[in-house]
Amino acid sequence: MAVAAGPPGGLNSQLGRLAGSRILLSSLLGIALWEIAGRFVNPLFFAPFSAVVAVLWQLALSGELWVHTSVTLLELVVGFTLGTALGLLGGTLAALNRTFRDLSDPWVSFIYSSPYVAFIPLLVLWLGIGLAPKIAITVLAVFIPVWLNTTVGIVNTEPLLVEVARSFNASRLQIIVQVLFRSALPVILTGLRVAFSRGLIAVVVAEFIASTAGLGFLIERAGSFFDAPRLLAGVTVLAVFTIAMTEVLKWVERKLAPWGLRQ
């Protein structure tokens, strides 16, 4: 079954370079403003970028940075993967089965509207203070946006596309994978970007409350000692994670769903 071609590779490449230039310019401007502001603010409450870089270098040399980073990354990657799988499965079932959608909608709305970080103490009570509660709260934060976007993307697929596929004797599985999923892919990828941000927040807050390692633990300990450079060092690493993952997902969207791009 033929599929409409997306923008040419040259256009995708140009879009990628343009986006990269804008990100670099924005980052340099932000760093310059940060450095200037840090020179005029009480060091108890803020620190210039150069001081934060110095702390990051010290943490890297001591190995402490890699320990905290690896713990947070492990929790985030496992939780994000499980949450994404659960969201894709549940969202697909909800889109394809009206009864399941009606039964699950109240619970999805309840979880989505609830402050999921409020469940952390309960998860710690059930699972302890190891990796398990942080992974569980990440799954809870991630799967709802993926679920909702998958459902909306599939339900809003143009009916004519499905009819054309049926006229070519496409099987139900082919219709789901090659028509419904392909049509919903831009919306699903947007949901993944939202889910990643929610998942990262969930991991960090969970590490604030109950953890002995991780970037959230590093930030919380620095804050309790009013160590602004160390606190901002942890925040900077988290910001780099977020920007990097956002750009990766944008790149995936350009490769897998170019028809969803807007100039």
GISULPE-V306768 format. One record per pair of residues at least 24 apart in sequence whose C-alpha atoms are under 6 Angstrom apart, sorted by the first residue. I is the first residue (numbers start at 1). GAP is how many residues later the second one is. D is the distance in whole Angstrom. If there is no record, write none. Layout:
# GISULPE-V306768
I:GAP:D, I:GAP:D
This chain:
# GISULPE-V306768
6:252:5, 6:253:5, 45:183:6, 46:182:5, 47:182:5, 52:177:5, 52:181:5, 56:177:6, 68:145:5, 68:146:4, 68:147:5, 71:143:5, 72:142:5, 75:60:5, 79:56:5, 79:59:5, 79:60:5, 83:56:4, 83:59:5, 83:60:4, 84:59:6, 86:57:6, 87:56:4, 87:59:5, 87:60:4, 88:59:6, 90:57:6, 91:56:4, 91:59:5, 91:60:5, 92:59:6, 95:56:5, 95:60:6, 129:81:6, 129:82:6, 134:69:6, 134:72:6, 138:61:5, 138:64:6, 141:57:6, 141:58:5, 142:53:5, 142:57:5, 145:46:5, 145:50:6, 146:45:5, 146:46:6, 149:38:6, 149:39:5, 149:42:5, 150:38:5, 153:31:4, 153:34:6, 154:26:5, 154:30:5, 186:71:6, 186:74:5
